[in-house]
């Protein structure tokens, strides 16, 4: 797991960089938050491919468990990917509501993530 820190308008934003799934469970997410916070970033960008596929099946509860930790520890998260590949109406609603609130956002590009997290 490699973390790169971006400075966007003086806001440190951590970006997870990897070619594999890095977030398999709540502990992996907590480790990422701890490493990012240690580097001075309370905002994190991860790619859809870094998440265990079950994350996007809301019935498993994995997304809820992981995202609750981001809320509990007052950290923002941007998940970058192509979410049109998912047909679940509940997932689409979840993404819509998350984007509206803004603590957890789902975006198409790293640039979108940097822009939204720097506000």
Backbone torsions as a table, in degrees:
resi	resn	phi	psi	omega
1	UNK	NA	124.8	176.7
2	UNK	-118.0	135.2	178.3
3	UNK	-116.6	125.8	175.8
4	UNK	-107.3	136.2	179.0
5	UNK	-102.1	123.6	174.8
6	UNK	-99.9	144.6	171.6
7	UNK	-109.8	105.5	-180.0
8	UNK	-111.9	109.4	-177.0
9	UNK	52.5	45.2	179.0
10	UNK	68.4	7.8	177.0
11	UNK	-97.2	118.2	177.0
12	UNK	-74.9	128.2	-179.8
13	UNK	-128.6	123.8	-179.9
14	UNK	-86.7	137.5	174.7
15	UNK	-122.3	123.0	175.7
16	UNK	-76.1	129.2	178.6
17	UNK	-124.3	123.2	-177.9
18	UNK	-167.2	159.6	176.1
19	UNK	-102.6	4.8	-176.0
20	UNK	-130.2	173.7	173.3
21	UNK	-70.9	124.1	180.0
22	UNK	-111.0	-24.5	-177.8
23	UNK	-109.5	98.2	179.7
24	UNK	-102.1	-20.1	-174.9
25	UNK	-160.9	-179.1	-177.5
26	UNK	-62.0	-40.5	-177.9
27	UNK	-62.3	-38.6	177.2
28	UNK	-61.4	-40.7	178.7
29	UNK	-65.9	-41.6	178.2
30	UNK	-63.2	-39.8	177.4
31	UNK	-62.1	-43.2	178.0
32	UNK	-61.7	-44.9	179.0
33	UNK	-62.4	-43.0	179.8
34	UNK	-63.3	-45.7	179.0
35	UNK	-64.3	-39.5	179.5
36	UNK	-67.8	-45.0	179.7
37	UNK	-62.8	-39.5	177.3
38	UNK	-60.3	-31.8	178.3
39	UNK	-85.4	1.9	177.0
40	UNK	92.8	7.9	-177.2
41	UNK	-110.3	129.0	175.8
42	UNK	-110.2	10.8	176.6
43	UNK	-127.5	134.9	-171.6
44	UNK	-132.6	141.4	174.0
45	UNK	-115.7	129.5	171.6
46	UNK	-131.7	156.3	178.7
47	UNK	-93.6	149.7	177.3
48	UNK	-48.8	-37.6	-176.9
49	UNK	-70.7	-12.9	178.6
50	UNK	-82.6	-10.7	-177.1
51	UNK	-100.3	140.3	174.7
52	UNK	-56.1	136.8	-177.2
53	UNK	-54.1	-32.8	179.1
54	UNK	-62.3	-17.5	176.9
55	UNK	-55.6	-38.1	-175.3
56	UNK	-87.1	2.2	171.2
57	UNK	-104.0	97.4	-171.8
58	UNK	-60.4	-22.5	179.7
59	UNK	-64.2	-24.4	-178.7
60	UNK	-73.3	-24.1	-179.0
61	UNK	82.7	-4.9	-177.5
62	UNK	-63.6	-43.6	179.6
63	UNK	-59.6	-45.6	-179.5
64	UNK	-60.9	-44.4	179.8
65	UNK	-62.8	-46.5	-177.6
66	UNK	-68.1	-47.7	-175.7
67	UNK	-69.3	-27.2	175.6
68	UNK	-62.5	-35.4	178.6
69	UNK	-65.1	-38.5	177.3
70	UNK	-63.1	-39.1	178.3
71	UNK	-69.0	-45.8	-179.4
72	UNK	-58.4	-42.0	-177.4
73	UNK	-93.5	11.7	174.7
74	UNK	53.9	49.4	177.5
75	UNK	-119.6	146.0	177.2
76	UNK	-96.1	150.0	-179.0
77	UNK	-137.0	134.0	170.4
78	UNK	-115.6	127.7	175.7
79	UNK	-107.4	122.3	-176.3
80	UNK	-101.9	131.1	177.2
81	UNK	173.7	-175.3	176.0
82	UNK	-105.9	97.2	-174.4
83	UNK	-87.3	-2.5	177.3
84	UNK	-69.3	-14.8	179.8
85	UNK	-72.9	-13.4	-179.7
86	UNK	-95.5	133.8	-177.2
87	UNK	-97.7	-8.8	-176.0
88	UNK	-64.4	122.3	177.9
89	UNK	-65.5	-38.5	-179.6
90	UNK	-66.0	-35.8	176.8
91	UNK	-68.0	-42.6	178.3
92	UNK	-60.8	-41.5	177.1
93	UNK	-64.6	-41.4	178.8
94	UNK	-61.3	-44.6	178.4
95	UNK	-62.8	-43.9	179.3
96	UNK	-59.8	-49.5	-178.5
97	UNK	-65.3	-40.6	178.5
98	UNK	-61.2	-44.8	179.6
99	UNK	-64.4	-33.6	179.3
100	UNK	-67.6	-40.2	-179.8
101	UNK	-75.6	-44.8	172.1
102	UNK	98.2	-8.4	177.2
103	UNK	-71.4	-43.5	174.9
104	UNK	-116.5	124.6	179.9
105	UNK	-124.8	150.2	177.2
106	UNK	-116.7	120.6	-175.6
107	UNK	-133.9	167.5	-176.0
108	UNK	-88.0	-28.7	-174.2
109	UNK	-136.2	160.7	174.7
110	UNK	-61.2	-39.6	180.0
111	UNK	-60.8	-42.7	176.5
112	UNK	-61.1	-42.3	-179.7
113	UNK	-62.8	-46.1	179.6
114	UNK	-61.5	-42.7	-179.2
115	UNK	-64.5	-46.4	-176.5
116	UNK	-71.6	-35.5	-179.4
117	UNK	-76.5	-19.0	-178.3
118	UNK	-83.4	-5.0	-179.0
119	UNK	-78.9	NA	NA
